[in-house]
Amino acid sequence: MKSFKLLCLSIALLTPATPQRAADLTAIPGPDDQGGMIMPMITLSGTTLNVAFAPTTVPQLQSLDQWSPGDTFPDTAAWNGLLDPIDGAGARFNSQYGFTFMSNPMMGMDAVPAGRSLGIRLVSRSSNLLETWNYGNAQNRFDEVLASPGDAVLWNGSMWHSVFTLPNSAAPGSYAATFEVFLANTTFTSGTGFVDYTPAALGAAADLAYSPVTVNYTWEVVPEPATAALLLLAGAGWVGRRTRRES
């Protein structure tokens, strides 16, 4: 009887609902919609970069269907093709992580020296499907950055919440990426927001007189209800077969 009830529940969960548009969102749901900001604080002391970063939660990469059920993005939004669950690919995303820089000479936290700028480099990632996007709502900007390990952007030190994405079909489990924050031997000028990824910026070299610092990000992908129902259904079948064998 229990197996039959589990079977009925699984079928109900697996039955697809007809997508319905509730609202066109004018912005991508941000950190406050996803559980709060998680910010590595970068500081400079002499010639050494430091980070204060002790996250207590692991962000989840979820689709818009999960963050804001029923909602969609306007057709004109630069991120529509990747993130929209109806017109686009319905990719999973999260933007809780946000690099930020603080300077306060009275507390031993130096400013970025003249003629230098901060840089962020992708060192490694657990999956090549994990992508990083520079998002600007007012400018309708959604540009992929740090596309491959070794790629870097210049950064002006303002709080930068990039959008991280995975395909909707990404396997459940943990995902991770490691970044290096360094001092580059050039000044920061950008028309692309808080980070610069123009050809000149991409070619900027690190100033080896300054020690870089690494930052590790981790995310989780949890099974969606339909996937969980399949697991439940499989478990119910296994219990039923075992019960019949033992009776």
N, C-alpha and C positions, 0 to 999 in steps of 0.2 A: 504493500500500500504506500509506504514511504517513497519507494522508487517511482511509483506512478505519479505521486504529487510532484516529485522533483522533475520528472519528465514534462509534466504540464507547465511548471514554472519555467523551465528552460525554453520550451517552445514559445511561450509568451514573450520572453525576453528576446528571443531571436527573431520574432516577427518584426520586419522593418516598418518604421513609421513613415508616413508620407511627409517629406520635408516641407515645412511651411515657413515663410519669411515672417518674422516678428517685427524686426526693425533693421534698417541699414545703419550700422555703427559708423560714425565719422572718424573714429580712432580705434587703434588696436587696444584691446583691454591691457592695461599696464600692471606694474608691480602691485599696486594697491588692490587690484581686482584678483590678483593671483596668490595673495597671502602675505604681501609686504616686501619691502626692499631688503636686499641682502648685499651689503656694500663692503668690498675690500678697501680699507683706507691706506692709501699710499703716501709715504712721507720721504723726505730727503734730509739726511743728516751728514753734512760734509760731502763726502763723495760716495755715500752708501744709500741706496734706496731701501726702504723698509715697508712692510705691510702688516697691518693689524686686521686679522680676519679669522673669526671663529664662528662660522655659521652653526646654528642649532637645528636647522631644518634642511631638507633636501627638496628643491623645487621640482615640480612635476611638469613634464612636457605634455600638453593637452591640446586638443583641437578646439576651435571656436564652439563647436557643438557642446563641449564640456564646460568651457569658460562662461559662455553666454548662450544657453540653448535657444535655438530658433532664430538667432540673429545672423545677419550677413553683413558684407561690406559693399559699398557702392561699386558699380562697375568701373568707375574711373579711378578707384584707389590703386596705387602702385602695388600694393600687397594682395589685391584681390585674387590674382591668378594662383598664388601659392597658398593663401590662408582661407579663402572663402570655401565653406563646406558644400555649396551648391554649384557655383560657377567655376570654382577653382579646385585645387588639389586637396583642400582641407587638411593641410599640414598641421602637425603639432607645434606648439610654440611656447616660449616662456621668456620673460624679460625682467625677472626679479633681480638678477645680478647687475650691479652697476659700479664700475670703477670710479673712484673719486680720489682727489689729491688734496692734501691740506698742508698749508705752510703757516708757521707761527714761530718766528725767530726767538721769541721769549721762552718758547717751550722746546727749543732745539730742533725745530722743523723748518728747514731752509726753503726759500723760494727756488724755482727753476732758474738757473743762471742765465744771464743775457747771452743770446746767440745759441741757445740750446732749447730743446723741447722734449717732452715726454713721448715715448713710443710704446706700443703694445704689440707683441709678436706672438703668434700662435706657435707653440712648441710641439704639441701633440694633441690628438683626440682619439677617443676609443672607437669611433666610427666615422668613416668618410661621409656618411649621410648627415652628420651633425653639421649644420651650417650657421654662420653668423651674419647678421644683417644690421646695417646702420639705418635706423628708422627716424624719419622726421615728418611728423603729421602735418604741420603747417606748410611744409614745402612739398608734400606728397612724395616723400623720398623713401625708397626702400631698396637699398643697394647691398648686394652681397660683398662682404669684406672678409679678410683672413680666410681665403678660400682653400688654402693648402698650408700644411705645416711649414714654417719658415716665413710666411707672409707677415707683414707688419703694417701698422697705420701710425701716423703721428697723432698725438692726443693733447688737447689744450688743458687738461686737468679738471675740467668741469665733470659733474656726475654724468657718466655715459652708460645708459642702459641699452645695450644692443639687444636685438631679438634673436634668440637661438631657436632653430627649427629642426624637426625630424619629419620624415614622411609619415603620413597617417598610419601606414602599415608597419611602422617600426616595431620590432619585437619588444615585448615587456622586459624590463630589467633596468640596470644602472648604466648611465652614460657619463663620460668625463672628458674634460679638456684642460690642458695646462697652458698658461700664458706667461710670458716674460715681460715685465715692465722695465724699460731702460731709458737712459738719457741719449737722445740723438744729437748729432753735431750740426743741427740746423734749427732755424726758428720755425714757429708754427704760423702758417697762413692757410686758411681753408675757406672754401665756399660750400663745404659739405657738412657743416655742423661742428660738433665737438671733436670729430676725428677727420684727418686729412688722408685721402688715399689717391691723390693725384700722382702721376708718374714721378714727379720730383720727390714727393713724400715717400713713395714706395722704394725709392733708391737711396734714401737717407741711411747713413751708417751710424752705428752705435758709437758713442764716445767711450772708449775703453778706460778712461780715467775714472769712470763711475761704475760702481758695482750694481748690476741689475738685481731684480727680485722676481721670484716665481709665484704665481697664484693658481690654485687648483679649483676648478668648478666641477660640481657633480649634479646630475639630474636623475629623475626616475621616470620611467614609463610604466604605468600600471594597466592591467587589462581593462578594456572597456566592458560594459555590461554584456554585450553579445559574446565576447570572448570568455568571460567568466561563466556565462550560461553553458557554453560548450564544454568547459572543464567540469561543470556541475553535472551535465548530462553524461559525460564519460564516466565520472565517479559513480553515478547512479547505476549505470549499466554494469560496472565492475562489481558493485555491491550485490546487484541482483543475480549476476552469474555465480558469485561465490555462495550466496544464500541457497541457490538451487542445488549447487554441488554438495553442500553440507547437509541438506535435508534428506 
